[in-house]
Amino acid sequence: MTGSSRFPLSRANPAAFTLIELLVVIAIIAILASMLLPALSRAKSKAQGVFCLNNHKQLAVATHLYSGDFQEGLPPIQARIPNGEVSWRPFLYKYVGSSPKSYDCPTEKDESYAAARPAGMKKGNGNRAVLGQMVDAELDVPSGIGAVNVHWTMGGATPPFGRPKGYEDNMARWGMIEAPSQLILFSDGHSDVNGVWLRDRWWVWKELGNANSPGFNRVAQGDKGAVRHGRKSNHAFADGHGELLDPGRIPCNTNACWWSVRADPH
């Protein structure tokens, strides 16, 4: 048979999307993504906060282990060594498994002990050889978590991490701690609120006013790390527990002070 077929050709791909249908699908995907991304971001932030809190508690456990080897004494916040000084971190280094990440918070990207970069250096390779070592250059490296030495001057409210004789002579021992569940050992960030103490970005202290007076408030002082987790910050206590707290509501008055080994030092 010649001529055209009795069976006409069917339309090609009748189930294929038209351009309008494809644009509608893309728009729906974009709307769903805009709804899901904030939730994913919040979930990531929460996970980072939990990881950070675990690091805080690990440092608290390390402090207990250190004290067991040193007649119940807590490590110094800072100590002199030949040819310089060193921070509290090398004293606990072996008790955290020689892991520099234990001193950091994953939310903080610039100031990281594990990165080994000196304060102010945001890119490039740091000198990892100084991490956890009793060398002066160790002092230059900031960390995401700071040890507490709020009332830091001699003769006042003894901090958990003081400085030895010949320095400020305010070292603490476990027997001096009156309320372990209300004594903060570690917290997020540091207290270089004016950006002038580049070698001190590894501890929390009272920068404004009389260091031994009551009324320490990290939010009012302007500590950036204090509001790192949704306007709150992580804290590790002397009894080993950790909490996410509003730093503006932590007691430091004539009735109680969570920054001193004495429950009522003011």
Stockholm file with secondary structure:
# STOCKHOLM 1.0

chainA/1-266         MTGSSRFPLSRANPAAFTLIELLVVIAIIAILASMLLPALSRAKSKAQGVFCLNNHKQLAVATHLYSGDFQEGLPPIQARIPNGEVSWRPFLYKYVGSSPKSYDCPTEKDESYAAARPAGMKKGNGNRAVLGQMVDAELDVPSGIGAVNVHWTMGGATPPFGRPKGYEDNMARWGMIEAPSQLILFSDGHSDVNGVWLRDRWWVWKELGNANSPGFNRVAQGDKGAVRHGRKSNHAFADGHGELLDPGRIPCNTNACWWSVRADPH
#=GR chainA/1-266 SS CCSSCSSCCCCSCTTSCCHHHHHHHHHHHHHHHHHHHHHHHHHHHHHHHHHHHHHHHHHHHHHHHHHHHTTTBCCCSEEEETTEEEESHHHHGGGGTTCGGGGCCTTCSSSCTTTTCCTTCCSSCCCGGGTTSSSGGGGGCCCSEEEECSSCSTTSSCCSSCCCTTTTCCCCBGGGCSCGGGCEEEEESCCCTTSCCGGGTTEECCCSSCTTSSCCCHHHHTCGGGGTBTTBEEEEETTSCEEEECGGGSCBSSSCBTTSSSSSCC
#=GC SS_cons         CCSSCSSCCCCSCTTSCCHHHHHHHHHHHHHHHHHHHHHHHHHHHHHHHHHHHHHHHHHHHHHHHHHHHTTTBCCCSEEEETTEEEESHHHHGGGGTTCGGGGCCTTCSSSCTTTTCCTTCCSSCCCGGGTTSSSGGGGGCCCSEEEECSSCSTTSSCCSSCCCTTTTCCCCBGGGCSCGGGCEEEEESCCCTTSCCGGGTTEECCCSSCTTSSCCCHHHHTCGGGGTBTTBEEEEETTSCEEEECGGGSCBSSSCBTTSSSSSCC
//
